[in-house]
């Protein structure tokens, strides 16, 4: 369980946050739609929340084995 959380889910969550952040920056630099920027910002915040929950679950799981 720990390996799955720390080696699979956590990197996917962090990479997805970074990808949405880069998409938002590219949209902003190109002068894209403000609505799209707003949607990407909301998606990034949601993904950050999920990444934090996965991080805390990983830490909790590791702490439970000691």
Phi, psi and omega in degrees: 000317180295317180298320179296316180294311188278331184260341183243297187293316183296312177298324177296318180296316181292319179295323179292323175297315180296321180295315180293323177298315178296321177298320178294320178294319179296317178299319181291318181293328180277355181074038182287187184295131175297328178295320178294319178299318179295317179296318179295323178296316179295320178295320180296318180296318178298315180293325176295320177299315179297319179297321179293319178297317178296319178298314180294323178295321178295313179297318179297320180292318178295318180294331180287342182272351183274000000 
